[in-house]
Amino acid sequence: MEQAAVAAESLFNPDGNHIQPFHQSPVFDLLPFAIYTCNVSGLITNYNKKAVELWGRAPVIGDAQERFNGAFKLYYPDGTYLPHNQTPVAASLIDGLQRNNIELIMERPDGSRISACITITPIKDESGKVLGMINCFYDCTEQKQTSNALARKTKELQDFVDNASIGLHWVNRNGIITWANKAELDMLGYSKEEYVGHHISEFHKDAEKIEDILKRLDSDETVINYESYLRCKDGSFRNVQISSNVFRENGKFIHTRCFTIDITEQKKLNQAVKASELKEKEERYHKMIDEVEDYAIVLLDKEGIIQNWNRGAEKIKGYKEKEIVGKNFRVFYLEDDRKSGLPDQLLATARNEGKAIHEGWRVRNDGTAFWGSIVITALHDADHNIIGFSKVTRDLTERKSAEDKLRDYTNQLEFQNQELEQFAYAASHDMKEPLRKISFYNHFVLDEDKNRLTDKSREYLNRSVAAVKRMNELIEDLLTYSKTNALQDNYEETDLKSMVEDIILSHKDLLEPSGSIIEIGELPVIPVIPFQFRQLMDNLINNAIKYKHPTRQLVIRISYDKVKGKEIENKAADPRLSYNRISVEDNGIGFDDQYSEKIFEIFQRLSNQSGYRGSGIGLAICKKIAQNHRGFIKAIGVPDKGARFEIYIPDL
């Protein structure tokens, strides 16, 4: 506003009359506050648009009635009316002094009032004679209201803080108490002079703790909540919860504002409640321990002497409480275990590692033995010193007996399997020998020119030769099946495409004459048992050739993809795994889909028609090989359309 006054001063001539009316000048209309001038007689000589807005009307320049307060009325903030010859403007015209930021009430022609903040600057000639004055003012009504509201809120807040029921005190960075409210002083019994101005550590039971908190607040922490004991004037202590909030200026710790809550009575009540609850819990705990029947729960002292006895201990070990309490727990162990020092070793393990676990034969009161599973746990006091041990025993005699029987059965089964395998090899060797002789004699009779055979005899001999051949193939397939029964973990990374191409080459003599087609997609390199997986793929390709449709060209498609277990509709699929799926599909005679499970059983055949030969073991071998690879195989058939076999090998 001072710059505006200097600019407006140039508009006067030495007689105090205005040179140019700045209410016509757009420069002064841009000012955010009102401005007007008057001559030494008080007549308004100039004004801007903001003045008109605040006055509520535009005055007439030069009109004798339009003195500096003729366009409006002025009042002191207390409501006293100010005639124009008693206003600060009149005083400035008389004494030539500047008056700054005078707060007055301005009443406009419509009767509305605003609070105005006015600055008056006299205009003088070179000799110091007053020529007029410049008056700059703005509406400070809202500012005044805000200031008044803030003052009221500040007073209310101060009253609230002074009279709050919670204790409050301020502490500077040096630890000196700079202020405390009534609740704080009443709680401790001090007067203001006895508390404020003293170091805070004088009133705390743990002075070192307070020094540490002041250091933390002086570093970078903003709020610290802690529990402490404050000394009262009578020498007693109050248990308090303090929340300390830091006030900083430019990052520098100025003081901390502390809220103090007296929790003495609450603590006493809590301790009483906790003591009652603890006692109740202990009673429930002991009752629970006493009532347990499936476990023997015993408390031992540091030397292993039995201190208590529950119902489960009496049931399992056969002792009454009065018979056993006070004795060493070694009495439960076999004589050999006691001599070897097993009980002491278990206590040492529990002492060093916190826990000892063991299973073995134990002795009851009547001398009988039971198989016990025990857990000995070290018990500690508040300083982590061992004060004893808990010992929990469970009678697992029935489980032990069942495990022993299962182990004997498993050993027996393994022995029988070995015997069966040896029998299969021996039987196959013994059966092949007479078959070879039968085949030799049949061929001798057929090939001897001197033998004059009827057509019927020759037909029967040919049938016999064919039967011998089929019997030999059946024995070979049975041997192959018996070999695939045992799981062999000699997996190798195998290129399935190379394997399939090699198998196709071995069937070249069967495929080429009929013009059969085999389409091979991209096949993976995966870990498999090579000779078994080759047998599986060979059987599936051989099946497709064997059961081709009599009236159309055979087409076999071999493909691969990867699929998630949860997407496979098969109970053998593990939803957590991913599977490699190898598919072998043909356009042969197919089969009814209701037999999709049955065809994998041994001695089951896809077709009983006379033109299709097979032992009925090939697909059973395929299933066994897939299972040996922790996978499975599916068959999907449509009569007279074809069949599709899907092998699923998990990605392990």
Helices and strands as residue ranges (DSSP letters): H 2-9, G 22-24, H 26-29, E 34-39, E 44-47, H 49-55, E 73-75, E 81-82, G 84-86, H 88-95, E 99-107, E 113-124, E 130-139, H 141-163, E 167-172, E 177-180, H 182-188, H 192-195, G 200-203, H 207-219, E 223-231, E 237-249, E 252-262, H 264-291, E 295-300, H 311-317, H 321-324, G 329-332, H 335-340, H 342-353, E 355-363, E 369-380, E 386-395, H 397-447, H 455-483, E 492-495, H 496-506, H 508-511, E 517-520, E 525-528, H 530-546, E 555-564, G 565-567, E 578-586, G 593-595, G 598-600, H 618-628, E 632-638, E 642-650
